[in-house]
Amino acid sequence: MLLKNISKRLIVVEDKKIIPGYSAEVSDTYASHPIVIDMIANKELEKVENCKAASIVSEGTSNSQDPEVVDFKDVKVSELEAYASEHGIDLTGAKTKEEKIALIKANESN
């Protein structure tokens, strides 16, 4: 099942961190999980039917056909650090949130 994070915060499902605006493939068993059901009802997550239209952040891959610009300004610093760590992005030297965002964006453009 493909879930898209339509909230303004990092969401973790099945040990997969889904940043705002991105999607991740999770086990179909989560379709009946009460928290996932609530998050879908509360417009924090949505099930994605058309995989080609989704931006996927899973196993370090992304959909380059339809990339989405993520607005990291609404993401907590701890979430930025977790995202960077998961994607092997070195934030050494970045002291402010803006500097961390710049390093993440610079790394993703490579």
N, CA, C and O atoms as CSV, one atom per row, in Angstrom:
chain,resi,resn,atom,element,x,y,z
A,1,MET,N,N,0.854,-1.160,0.000
A,1,MET,CA,C,0.000,0.000,0.000
A,1,MET,C,C,0.908,1.234,0.000
A,1,MET,O,O,1.893,1.297,0.736
A,2,LEU,N,N,0.566,2.186,-0.818
A,2,LEU,CA,C,1.334,3.419,-0.919
A,2,LEU,C,C,0.598,4.513,-0.159
A,2,LEU,O,O,-0.561,4.810,-0.452
A,3,LEU,N,N,1.283,5.117,0.831
A,3,LEU,CA,C,0.700,6.183,1.627
A,3,LEU,C,C,1.453,7.479,1.359
A,3,LEU,O,O,2.683,7.495,1.311
A,4,LYS,N,N,0.705,8.565,1.185
A,4,LYS,CA,C,1.303,9.887,0.977
A,4,LYS,C,C,1.049,10.741,2.207
A,4,LYS,O,O,-0.069,10.797,2.720
A,5,ASN,N,N,2.094,11.402,2.672
A,5,ASN,CA,C,1.995,12.308,3.806
A,5,ASN,C,C,1.483,13.652,3.302
A,5,ASN,O,O,2.195,14.366,2.596
A,6,ILE,N,N,0.249,13.998,3.662
A,6,ILE,CA,C,-0.318,15.280,3.242
A,6,ILE,C,C,-0.408,16.250,4.426
A,6,ILE,O,O,-1.081,17.277,4.355
A,7,SER,N,N,0.279,15.903,5.504
A,7,SER,CA,C,0.323,16.788,6.667
A,7,SER,C,C,1.530,17.712,6.542
A,7,SER,O,O,2.192,17.751,5.505
A,8,LYS,N,N,1.802,18.447,7.603
A,8,LYS,CA,C,2.972,19.336,7.627
A,8,LYS,C,C,4.020,18.836,8.608
A,8,LYS,O,O,4.847,19.609,9.094
A,9,ARG,N,N,3.981,17.529,8.900
A,9,ARG,CA,C,4.942,16.966,9.843
A,9,ARG,C,C,5.406,15.602,9.361
A,9,ARG,O,O,4.775,14.989,8.500
A,10,LEU,N,N,6.492,15.141,9.910
A,10,LEU,CA,C,7.022,13.823,9.580
A,10,LEU,C,C,6.106,12.759,10.173
A,10,LEU,O,O,5.682,12.875,11.323
A,11,ILE,N,N,5.799,11.727,9.400
A,11,ILE,CA,C,4.976,10.607,9.871
A,11,ILE,C,C,5.770,9.329,9.661
A,11,ILE,O,O,6.398,9.138,8.620
A,12,VAL,N,N,5.736,8.448,10.668
A,12,VAL,CA,C,6.436,7.174,10.582
A,12,VAL,C,C,5.412,6.050,10.588
A,12,VAL,O,O,4.594,5.940,11.502
A,13,VAL,N,N,5.470,5.218,9.554
A,13,VAL,CA,C,4.623,4.033,9.456
A,13,VAL,C,C,5.540,2.879,9.088
A,13,VAL,O,O,6.301,2.962,8.124
A,14,GLU,N,N,5.465,1.808,9.857
A,14,GLU,CA,C,6.271,0.613,9.573
A,14,GLU,C,C,7.762,0.952,9.469
A,14,GLU,O,O,8.451,0.479,8.565
A,15,ASP,N,N,8.242,1.758,10.382
A,15,ASP,CA,C,9.642,2.184,10.414
A,15,ASP,C,C,10.068,2.976,9.180
A,15,ASP,O,O,11.263,3.132,8.929
A,16,LYS,N,N,9.115,3.470,8.420
A,16,LYS,CA,C,9.433,4.300,7.255
A,16,LYS,C,C,9.032,5.728,7.560
A,16,LYS,O,O,7.879,6.011,7.887
A,17,LYS,N,N,9.995,6.621,7.449
A,17,LYS,CA,C,9.743,8.028,7.703
A,17,LYS,C,C,9.234,8.663,6.413
A,17,LYS,O,O,9.889,8.604,5.372
A,18,ILE,N,N,8.053,9.269,6.504
A,18,ILE,CA,C,7.444,9.889,5.330
A,18,ILE,C,C,7.390,11.390,5.576
A,18,ILE,O,O,6.632,11.854,6.427
A,19,ILE,N,N,8.190,12.148,4.836
A,19,ILE,CA,C,8.202,13.591,5.020
A,19,ILE,C,C,7.013,14.195,4.276
A,19,ILE,O,O,6.471,13.577,3.360
A,20,PRO,N,N,6.608,15.405,4.672
A,20,PRO,CA,C,5.448,16.036,4.029
A,20,PRO,C,C,5.601,16.121,2.508
A,20,PRO,O,O,6.639,16.533,1.989
A,21,GLY,N,N,4.539,15.718,1.818
A,21,GLY,CA,C,4.522,15.779,0.359
A,21,GLY,C,C,5.052,14.547,-0.335
A,21,GLY,O,O,4.986,14.458,-1.561
A,22,TYR,N,N,5.576,13.595,0.414
A,22,TYR,CA,C,6.149,12.388,-0.167
A,22,TYR,C,C,5.349,11.154,0.228
A,22,TYR,O,O,4.495,11.205,1.114
A,23,SER,N,N,5.639,10.054,-0.441
A,23,SER,CA,C,4.933,8.798,-0.213
A,23,SER,C,C,5.923,7.686,0.098
A,23,SER,O,O,7.114,7.785,-0.197
A,24,ALA,N,N,5.400,6.630,0.700
A,24,ALA,CA,C,6.212,5.450,0.983
A,24,ALA,C,C,5.339,4.218,0.875
A,24,ALA,O,O,4.152,4.251,1.198
A,25,GLU,N,N,5.937,3.131,0.418
A,25,GLU,CA,C,5.250,1.848,0.310
A,25,GLU,C,C,5.326,1.158,1.673
A,25,GLU,O,O,6.408,0.976,2.231
A,26,VAL,N,N,4.158,0.778,2.200
A,26,VAL,CA,C,4.097,0.058,3.475
A,26,VAL,C,C,3.271,-1.207,3.277
A,26,VAL,O,O,2.550,-1.346,2.288
A,27,SER,N,N,3.385,-2.107,4.212
A,27,SER,CA,C,2.663,-3.368,4.156
A,27,SER,C,C,1.152,-3.129,4.111
A,27,SER,O,O,0.645,-2.221,4.769
A,28,ASP,N,N,0.443,-3.938,3.342
A,28,ASP,CA,C,-1.009,-3.818,3.234
A,28,ASP,C,C,-1.721,-4.034,4.562
A,28,ASP,O,O,-2.880,-3.645,4.711
A,29,THR,N,N,-1.052,-4.641,5.517
A,29,THR,CA,C,-1.675,-4.868,6.824
A,29,THR,C,C,-1.990,-3.553,7.527
A,29,THR,O,O,-2.849,-3.521,8.408
A,30,TYR,N,N,-1.316,-2.474,7.158
A,30,TYR,CA,C,-1.568,-1.181,7.789
A,30,TYR,C,C,-2.865,-0.539,7.307
A,30,TYR,O,O,-3.300,0.459,7.881
A,31,ALA,N,N,-3.485,-1.079,6.280
A,31,ALA,CA,C,-4.760,-0.545,5.798
A,31,ALA,C,C,-5.835,-0.647,6.866
A,31,ALA,O,O,-6.769,0.155,6.884
A,32,SER,N,N,-5.714,-1.618,7.752
A,32,SER,CA,C,-6.714,-1.795,8.810
A,32,SER,C,C,-6.206,-1.341,10.182
A,32,SER,O,O,-6.884,-1.545,11.189
A,33,HIS,N,N,-5.031,-0.733,10.228
A,33,HIS,CA,C,-4.489,-0.258,11.501
A,33,HIS,C,C,-5.273,0.979,11.945
A,33,HIS,O,O,-5.437,1.911,11.157
A,34,PRO,N,N,-5.759,1.009,13.190
A,34,PRO,CA,C,-6.600,2.120,13.644
A,34,PRO,C,C,-5.943,3.494,13.551
A,34,PRO,O,O,-6.616,4.476,13.239
A,35,ILE,N,N,-4.647,3.579,13.815
A,35,ILE,CA,C,-3.980,4.882,13.740
A,35,ILE,C,C,-3.885,5.352,12.294
A,35,ILE,O,O,-4.114,6.527,12.005
A,36,VAL,N,N,-3.552,4.447,11.393
A,36,VAL,CA,C,-3.491,4.807,9.967
A,36,VAL,C,C,-4.872,5.221,9.473
A,36,VAL,O,O,-4.999,6.200,8.738
A,37,ILE,N,N,-5.899,4.488,9.867
A,37,ILE,CA,C,-7.276,4.831,9.481
A,37,ILE,C,C,-7.622,6.234,9.972
A,37,ILE,O,O,-8.201,7.024,9.225
A,38,ASP,N,N,-7.270,6.555,11.231
A,38,ASP,CA,C,-7.521,7.893,11.779
A,38,ASP,C,C,-6.747,8.969,11.028
A,38,ASP,O,O,-7.277,10.047,10.760
A,39,MET,N,N,-5.489,8.676,10.686
A,39,MET,CA,C,-4.681,9.667,9.977
A,39,MET,C,C,-5.228,9.936,8.573
A,39,MET,O,O,-5.143,11.056,8.071
A,40,ILE,N,N,-5.781,8.916,7.955
A,40,ILE,CA,C,-6.410,9.115,6.643
A,40,ILE,C,C,-7.678,9.954,6.812
A,40,ILE,O,O,-7.923,10.877,6.035
A,41,ALA,N,N,-8.485,9.632,7.830
A,41,ALA,CA,C,-9.719,10.378,8.095
A,41,ALA,C,C,-9.426,11.839,8.443
A,41,ALA,O,O,-10.205,12.727,8.097
A,42,ASN,N,N,-8.301,12.089,9.131
A,42,ASN,CA,C,-7.920,13.442,9.547
A,42,ASN,C,C,-7.121,14.196,8.489
A,42,ASN,O,O,-6.603,15.281,8.751
A,43,LYS,N,N,-7.022,13.620,7.297
A,43,LYS,CA,C,-6.312,14.251,6.171
A,43,LYS,C,C,-4.837,14.494,6.467
A,43,LYS,O,O,-4.273,15.522,6.093
A,44,GLU,N,N,-4.218,13.517,7.152
A,44,GLU,CA,C,-2.777,13.562,7.371
A,44,GLU,C,C,-2.074,12.621,6.399
A,44,GLU,O,O,-0.960,12.890,5.950
A,45,LEU,N,N,-2.739,11.520,6.081
A,45,LEU,CA,C,-2.248,10.539,5.111
A,45,LEU,C,C,-3.329,10.298,4.080
A,45,LEU,O,O,-4.518,10.477,4.343
A,46,GLU,N,N,-2.888,9.884,2.894
A,46,GLU,CA,C,-3.852,9.422,1.906
A,46,GLU,C,C,-3.274,8.208,1.191
A,46,GLU,O,O,-2.066,8.099,0.983
A,47,LYS,N,N,-4.167,7.303,0.822
A,47,LYS,CA,C,-3.743,6.149,0.030
A,47,LYS,C,C,-3.566,6.633,-1.395
A,47,LYS,O,O,-4.416,7.346,-1.928
A,48,VAL,N,N,-2.464,6.245,-2.006
A,48,VAL,CA,C,-2.170,6.655,-3.372
A,48,VAL,C,C,-2.507,5.497,-4.297
A,48,VAL,O,O,-1.967,4.399,-4.161
A,49,GLU,N,N,-3.395,5.752,-5.227
A,49,GLU,CA,C,-3.809,4.716,-6.169
A,49,GLU,C,C,-2.917,4.706,-7.407
A,49,GLU,O,O,-2.604,3.642,-7.941
A,50,ASN,N,N,-2.509,5.891,-7.862
A,50,ASN,CA,C,-1.707,6.021,-9.076
A,50,ASN,C,C,-0.245,6.190,-8.677
A,50,ASN,O,O,0.193,7.302,-8.382
A,51,CYS,N,N,0.509,5.098,-8.666
A,51,CYS,CA,C,1.905,5.130,-8.217
A,51,CYS,C,C,2.783,6.029,-9.074
A,51,CYS,O,O,3.747,6.598,-8.561
A,52,LYS,N,N,2.488,6.176,-10.345
A,52,LYS,CA,C,3.327,6.989,-11.223
A,52,LYS,C,C,3.243,8.467,-10.880
A,52,LYS,O,O,4.174,9.221,-11.164
A,53,ALA,N,N,2.137,8.893,-10.271
A,53,ALA,CA,C,1.973,10.303,-9.940
A,53,ALA,C,C,2.545,10.642,-8.571
A,53,ALA,O,O,2.599,11.815,-8.202
A,54,ALA,N,N,2.966,9.654,-7.825
A,54,ALA,CA,C,3.436,9.877,-6.455
A,54,ALA,C,C,4.930,10.136,-6.414
A,54,ALA,O,O,5.691,9.579,-7.204
A,55,SER,N,N,5.337,10.977,-5.497
A,55,SER,CA,C,6.759,11.127,-5.192
A,55,SER,C,C,7.034,10.138,-4.085
A,55,SER,O,O,6.387,10.174,-3.038
A,56,ILE,N,N,7.987,9.257,-4.308
A,56,ILE,CA,C,8.217,8.177,-3.366
A,56,ILE,C,C,9.547,8.375,-2.660
A,56,ILE,O,O,10.579,8.586,-3.296
A,57,VAL,N,N,9.508,8.306,-1.350
A,57,VAL,CA,C,10.725,8.286,-0.564
A,57,VAL,C,C,10.716,6.954,0.155
A,57,VAL,O,O,10.109,6.800,1.215
A,58,SER,N,N,11.394,6.008,-0.438
A,58,SER,CA,C,11.420,4.657,0.106
A,58,SER,C,C,12.666,3.969,-0.426
A,58,SER,O,O,12.909,3.969,-1.633
A,59,GLU,N,N,13.439,3.396,0.445
A,59,GLU,CA,C,14.670,2.717,0.050
A,59,GLU,C,C,15.603,3.665,-0.695
A,59,GLU,O,O,16.393,3.229,-1.533
A,60,GLY,N,N,15.514,4.968,-0.392
A,60,GLY,CA,C,16.424,5.937,-0.980
A,60,GLY,C,C,16.133,6.281,-2.431
A,60,GLY,O,O,16.988,6.858,-3.102
A,61,THR,N,N,14.950,5.943,-2.935
A,61,THR,CA,C,14.615,6.280,-4.312
A,61,THR,C,C,13.545,7.344,-4.328
A,61,THR,O,O,12.771,7.486,-3.381
A,62,SER,N,N,13.511,8.087,-5.412
A,62,SER,CA,C,12.439,9.063,-5.581
A,62,SER,C,C,11.975,9.024,-7.016
A,62,SER,O,O,12.703,8.584,-7.906
A,63,ASN,N,N,10.772,9.480,-7.234
A,63,ASN,CA,C,10.177,9.490,-8.560
A,63,ASN,C,C,10.606,10.764,-9.263
A,63,ASN,O,O,10.124,11.845,-8.925
A,64,SER,N,N,11.496,10.660,-10.229
A,64,SER,CA,C,12.006,11.842,-10.901
A,64,SER,C,C,11.056,12.355,-11.981
A,64,SER,O,O,11.264,13.451,-12.503
A,65,GLN,N,N,10.023,11.594,-12.328
A,65,GLN,CA,C,9.073,12.050,-13.333
A,65,GLN,C,C,8.211,13.186,-12.809
A,65,GLN,O,O,7.848,14.079,-13.574
A,66,ASP,N,N,7.878,13.175,-11.542
A,66,ASP,CA,C,6.991,14.174,-10.962
A,66,ASP,C,C,7.493,14.581,-9.582
A,66,ASP,O,O,6.812,14.351,-8.583
A,67,PRO,N,N,8.678,15.183,-9.520
A,67,PRO,CA,C,9.200,15.530,-8.203
A,67,PRO,C,C,8.376,16.639,-7.567
A,67,PRO,O,O,7.902,17.543,-8.255
A,68,GLU,N,N,8.211,16.568,-6.266
A,68,GLU,CA,C,7.500,17.599,-5.538
A,68,GLU,C,C,8.499,18.379,-4.717
A,68,GLU,O,O,9.478,17.820,-4.223
A,69,VAL,N,N,8.259,19.649,-4.571
A,69,VAL,CA,C,9.114,20.473,-3.744
A,69,VAL,C,C,8.578,20.373,-2.326
A,69,VAL,O,O,7.410,20.667,-2.068
A,70,VAL,N,N,9.435,19.960,-1.422
A,70,VAL,CA,C,9.036,19.820,-0.031
A,70,VAL,C,C,9.347,21.111,0.690
A,70,VAL,O,O,10.447,21.649,0.569
A,71,ASP,N,N,8.388,21.606,1.434
A,71,ASP,CA,C,8.573,22.807,2.222
A,71,ASP,C,C,9.053,22.390,3.597
A,71,ASP,O,O,8.247,22.098,4.480
A,72,PHE,N,N,10.367,22.361,3.781
A,72,PHE,CA,C,10.957,21.901,5.026
A,72,PHE,C,C,10.767,22.893,6.170
A,72,PHE,O,O,11.044,22.549,7.320
A,73,LYS,N,N,10.307,24.104,5.896
A,73,LYS,CA,C,10.207,25.106,6.960
A,73,LYS,C,C,9.204,24.703,8.040
A,73,LYS,O,O,9.310,25.168,9.174
A,74,ASP,N,N,8.232,23.847,7.712
A,74,ASP,CA,C,7.250,23.405,8.696
A,74,ASP,C,C,7.644,22.109,9.395
A,74,ASP,O,O,6.873,21.571,10.190
A,75,VAL,N,N,8.839,21.607,9.101
A,75,VAL,CA,C,9.324,20.366,9.693
A,75,VAL,C,C,10.223,20.706,10.883
A,75,VAL,O,O,11.036,21.627,10.808
A,76,LYS,N,N,10.075,19.964,11.971
A,76,LYS,CA,C,10.893,20.197,13.162
A,76,LYS,C,C,12.358,19.847,12.877
A,76,LYS,O,O,12.658,19.022,12.015
A,77,VAL,N,N,13.255,20.490,13.617
A,77,VAL,CA,C,14.691,20.242,13.447
A,77,VAL,C,C,15.002,18.763,13.681
A,77,VAL,O,O,15.796,18.176,12.947
A,78,SER,N,N,14.392,18.167,14.681
A,78,SER,CA,C,14.646,16.749,14.963
A,78,SER,C,C,14.215,15.874,13.782
A,78,SER,O,O,14.844,14.855,13.499
A,79,GLU,N,N,13.142,16.276,13.096
A,79,GLU,CA,C,12.680,15.533,11.923
A,79,GLU,C,C,13.640,15.719,10.757
A,79,GLU,O,O,13.897,14.778,10.006
A,80,LEU,N,N,14.171,16.927,10.602
A,80,LEU,CA,C,15.183,17.176,9.560
A,80,LEU,C,C,16.412,16.309,9.806
A,80,LEU,O,O,16.958,15.710,8.880
A,81,GLU,N,N,16.839,16.249,11.061
A,81,GLU,CA,C,18.019,15.459,11.406
A,81,GLU,C,C,17.774,13.970,11.163
A,81,GLU,O,O,18.662,13.263,10.687
A,82,ALA,N,N,16.576,13.498,11.488
A,82,ALA,CA,C,16.243,12.092,11.245
A,82,ALA,C,C,16.227,11.802,9.755
A,82,ALA,O,O,16.739,10.772,9.315
A,83,TYR,N,N,15.646,12.698,8.981
A,83,TYR,CA,C,15.595,12.539,7.526
A,83,TYR,C,C,17.008,12.505,6.949
A,83,TYR,O,O,17.326,11.653,6.119
A,84,ALA,N,N,17.849,13.432,7.390
A,84,ALA,CA,C,19.229,13.499,6.899
A,84,ALA,C,C,19.984,12.222,7.252
A,84,ALA,O,O,20.703,11.664,6.422
A,85,SER,N,N,19.817,11.774,8.471
A,85,SER,CA,C,20.489,10.547,8.910
A,85,SER,C,C,20.049,9.352,8.072
A,85,SER,O,O,20.875,8.544,7.646
A,86,GLU,N,N,18.752,9.246,7.842
A,86,GLU,CA,C,18.219,8.122,7.061
A,86,GLU,C,C,18.724,8.126,5.626
A,86,GLU,O,O,18.873,7.069,5.013
A,87,HIS,N,N,18.988,9.314,5.090
A,87,HIS,CA,C,19.417,9.425,3.698
A,87,HIS,C,C,20.914,9.667,3.548
A,87,HIS,O,O,21.393,10.007,2.466
A,88,GLY,N,N,21.648,9.489,4.646
A,88,GLY,CA,C,23.107,9.610,4.580
A,88,GLY,C,C,23.600,11.013,4.298
A,88,GLY,O,O,24.651,11.194,3.682
A,89,ILE,N,N,22.850,12.006,4.744
A,89,ILE,CA,C,23.221,13.399,4.514
A,89,ILE,C,C,23.957,13.921,5.749
A,89,ILE,O,O,23.430,13.872,6.861
A,90,ASP,N,N,25.164,14.416,5.547
A,90,ASP,CA,C,25.987,14.918,6.644
A,90,ASP,C,C,25.615,16.362,6.945
A,90,ASP,O,O,25.753,17.236,6.089
A,91,LEU,N,N,25.142,16.611,8.162
A,91,LEU,CA,C,24.761,17.960,8.566
A,91,LEU,C,C,25.833,18.646,9.412
A,91,LEU,O,O,25.566,19.656,10.062
A,92,THR,N,N,27.042,18.094,9.399
A,92,THR,CA,C,28.137,18.674,10.175
A,92,THR,C,C,28.349,20.121,9.755
A,92,THR,O,O,28.435,20.434,8.567
A,93,GLY,N,N,28.430,20.988,10.740
A,93,GLY,CA,C,28.655,22.404,10.481
A,93,GLY,C,C,27.378,23.218,10.373
A,93,GLY,O,O,27.416,24.443,10.492
A,94,ALA,N,N,26.256,22.563,10.149
A,94,ALA,CA,C,24.980,23.283,10.062
A,94,ALA,C,C,24.467,23.524,11.470
A,94,ALA,O,O,24.178,22.580,12.206
A,95,LYS,N,N,24.356,24.779,11.837
A,95,LYS,CA,C,23.929,25.113,13.194
A,95,LYS,C,C,22.466,25.522,13.252
A,95,LYS,O,O,21.790,25.257,14.246
A,96,THR,N,N,21.977,26.154,12.215
A,96,THR,CA,C,20.587,26.611,12.230
A,96,THR,C,C,19.712,25.685,11.389
A,96,THR,O,O,20.203,24.894,10.583
A,97,LYS,N,N,18.428,25.805,11.596
A,97,LYS,CA,C,17.473,25.018,10.815
A,97,LYS,C,C,17.644,25.326,9.323
A,97,LYS,O,O,17.614,24.418,8.492
A,98,GLU,N,N,17.823,26.588,8.994
A,98,GLU,CA,C,17.974,26.995,7.596
A,98,GLU,C,C,19.210,26.378,6.962
A,98,GLU,O,O,19.173,25.964,5.804
A,99,GLU,N,N,20.300,26.314,7.710
A,99,GLU,CA,C,21.531,25.706,7.200
A,99,GLU,C,C,21.334,24.210,6.962
A,99,GLU,O,O,21.834,23.663,5.979
A,100,LYS,N,N,20.605,23.550,7.863
A,100,LYS,CA,C,20.332,22.120,7.699
A,100,LYS,C,C,19.463,21.875,6.476
A,100,LYS,O,O,19.702,20.939,5.714
A,101,ILE,N,N,18.453,22.718,6.292
A,101,ILE,CA,C,17.582,22.599,5.117
A,101,ILE,C,C,18.408,22.782,3.839
A,101,ILE,O,O,18.239,22.043,2.869
A,102,ALA,N,N,19.304,23.779,3.851
A,102,ALA,CA,C,20.141,24.039,2.672
A,102,ALA,C,C,21.013,22.829,2.334
A,102,ALA,O,O,21.157,22.478,1.163
A,103,LEU,N,N,21.593,22.193,3.351
A,103,LEU,CA,C,22.423,21.011,3.108
A,103,LEU,C,C,21.588,19.849,2.557
A,103,LEU,O,O,22.028,19.142,1.649
A,104,ILE,N,N,20.400,19.656,3.100
A,104,ILE,CA,C,19.536,18.579,2.616
A,104,ILE,C,C,19.156,18.828,1.161
A,104,ILE,O,O,19.248,17.924,0.331
A,105,LYS,N,N,18.734,20.041,0.852
A,105,LYS,CA,C,18.340,20.374,-0.520
A,105,LYS,C,C,19.524,20.274,-1.481
A,105,LYS,O,O,19.366,19.817,-2.613
A,106,ALA,N,N,20.691,20.691,-1.042
A,106,ALA,CA,C,21.882,20.609,-1.894
A,106,ALA,C,C,22.210,19.147,-2.180
A,106,ALA,O,O,22.579,18.803,-3.303
A,107,ASN,N,N,22.082,18.310,-1.201
A,107,ASN,CA,C,22.373,16.885,-1.373
A,107,ASN,C,C,21.358,16.236,-2.303
A,107,ASN,O,O,21.723,15.383,-3.113
A,108,GLU,N,N,20.100,16.622,-2.201
A,108,GLU,CA,C,19.055,16.007,-3.036
A,108,GLU,C,C,19.139,16.454,-4.481
A,108,GLU,O,O,18.661,15.752,-5.372
A,109,SER,N,N,19.743,17.620,-4.734
A,109,SER,CA,C,19.845,18.090,-6.112
A,109,SER,C,C,20.987,17.411,-6.859
A,109,SER,O,O,21.099,17.547,-8.078
A,110,ASN,N,N,21.828,16.686,-6.142
A,110,ASN,CA,C,22.962,15.982,-6.769
A,110,ASN,C,C,22.553,14.670,-7.357
A,110,ASN,O,O,23.386,13.959,-7.919
